[in-house]
Amino acid sequence: MALYAVIDVTVKNHEKLKQYVAGHLPSIAQYGGRIICRGFDPAVVTGSWTPQLLVIHEWPSREQFQAWYDSDEYRPWKELRMEACDMNMVLVGDTP
């Protein structure tokens, strides 16, 4: 079963976010992940959750995700991301 990273993003700096998005995508692919969904102003059907930008990654496993997240390739982009936006992330799936 795949692992999904569901990411709720609040943009602080749109220009830095553009740099981050363009720069970090190759590292995701390098570690076997892919973005399956990304969109501003998602429609909330029920509840009080109001994400500004929602992103969903798909990964072959939790180990692949963690290898990417801790990688040297992603490290500079992670630092830029912290300047560009605030985010909440949850991991779901990849369970027996």
N, C-alpha and C positions, 0 to 999 in steps of 0.2 A: 504494500500500500504506500502511496506517495505521502510526502509531508507537505503541508501548505503553511506558508507564512502569511498571515493576514495583518496588514499594516495600515494603521490610521495615521495620516500625516497632516500636520498643521504647518503651513508654509510660513517661514519668517522672512526669507529672502528669495524672490523668484529667480533672479539671475544666478545665484549660487545653486539653486535647485536644478536649473537647466544644466549647469556644468556637472553636477552630481549625476543626474540621470544619464547624460551622454557618456560620462567617464566610467561609471561603475558597471554598466551593462555587460561589457566583455568579461568581467570577472565572474559574473553570475553564470554565464554560459560555460566558462572555463571549468567551473565546479559542478556542472551538470544541472543547474537550475534554469528556470525560465519564468518570465512574467506572463501570467495567464490573464490578468485583468488589471486595468488601471483607469481611474476616472475621477474627475472633479465632481463635486456636488452629487454624491450618490443619493438615491431615493430611499429614505428611511420608511419602512413599511409599518413598523411598530416599535415602541420604546422611545427613549430619549437620546439615543446615540446620534450625534450629528457630525460625522466625519466630513472634513473639507475635501480630502483626497484619500481614496482607498486604493490600495495596491495588494494584489495577491500573487505570491511566488509559488511555484511548484518545484519540489526537490525530490530526487529519488529516495532520499533517506534523511533522517535527522543528522546522521554523521556527515553527509555531504553538505548540508546546510551549515553545520557548525564549522566544518573545515573552511568553507568560504568565509563565514562571518569572522573567523579568527585569522584569516590569511593575510600575508604580506601584500597581495594584490589588492585586497579590499581596504586595507588600513588607511591609506591616504583619502580614500573616498568616504570612509566612515567619519573621519575628522571633518571633511567638508560638509557632510550631511548634518552634523551637529550644529554647524553655522547656518545651514540653509533651512532647517525645519526641526520641529519637535515631532516625535512619533511614539506611538504605542504599537507593539507587535505581539502577536500570539502565534504559537505553533500548534497545528492540529494535524491529526493523522499519524501515520507511521507507527501504529500500535498493532500488536498481534491480535 
